[in-house]
Amino acid sequence: MPKMKTKRGARKRLKRTGSGKLKRAGGWKQHKLEGKDPQRRRKLRKGKLIDKADEARLRVLVPYL
């Protein structure tokens, strides 16, 4: 059986936590930041966990992560 290939775009965007869950970066932090409250900008720095409904689908994209 050949090895599965990792989807490179997903590999660059996802990380695995210590407990094995998938983590992603949050959105809404690229431009027009002067219109957003500083407290909101600070909260947008944090990473988010992948939703449970999407996790099985995304694990197929990064089998060795």
C-alpha positions as CSV (number, residue, x, y, z in Angstrom):
1,M,0.0,0.0,0.0
2,P,1.5,3.4,-0.9
3,K,1.8,6.2,1.6
4,M,-0.9,8.8,1.7
5,K,0.0,12.3,0.5
6,T,-0.5,15.3,2.8
7,K,-2.4,18.2,1.3
8,R,0.3,20.9,1.5
9,G,-2.1,23.8,1.9
10,A,-3.7,22.1,4.9
11,R,-0.3,21.2,6.3
12,K,0.7,24.9,6.4
13,R,-2.5,26.0,8.1
14,L,-3.0,23.3,10.7
15,K,-1.1,22.3,13.8
16,R,-1.8,19.5,16.3
17,T,-2.2,20.2,20.0
18,G,-0.7,18.1,22.8
19,S,-4.0,16.3,23.2
20,G,-4.2,15.5,19.5
21,K,-6.8,18.0,18.4
22,L,-6.3,20.2,15.3
23,K,-5.6,23.9,15.8
24,R,-6.0,26.7,13.2
25,A,-5.3,30.4,13.0
26,G,-8.3,32.8,13.4
27,G,-9.5,35.1,10.6
28,W,-10.4,38.8,10.5
29,K,-6.8,40.0,11.4
30,Q,-5.4,40.9,8.0
31,H,-6.4,44.4,7.1
32,K,-8.6,47.3,8.2
33,L,-7.3,46.9,11.7
34,E,-7.6,50.5,12.7
35,G,-11.4,50.1,12.6
36,K,-11.3,47.3,15.1
37,D,-11.1,47.7,18.9
38,P,-7.7,46.9,20.4
39,Q,-9.3,44.4,22.8
40,R,-10.9,42.6,19.7
41,R,-7.5,42.7,17.9
42,R,-5.8,41.0,20.9
43,K,-8.4,38.3,21.1
44,L,-8.0,37.6,17.4
45,R,-4.3,36.7,18.0
46,K,-5.3,33.4,19.6
47,G,-5.6,30.2,17.7
48,K,-8.8,28.3,17.4
49,L,-9.6,24.6,17.6
50,I,-11.1,22.9,14.6
51,D,-14.8,22.2,15.2
52,K,-15.7,18.6,16.0
53,A,-17.9,18.3,13.0
54,D,-15.0,19.2,10.6
55,E,-12.2,17.3,12.4
56,A,-12.6,13.9,10.7
57,R,-12.7,15.6,7.2
58,L,-9.5,17.6,7.9
59,R,-7.6,14.6,9.4
60,V,-7.8,13.0,6.0
61,L,-5.9,16.0,4.5
62,V,-3.1,15.7,7.1
63,P,-2.7,12.0,7.9
64,Y,0.8,12.3,9.4
65,L,0.4,15.5,11.4
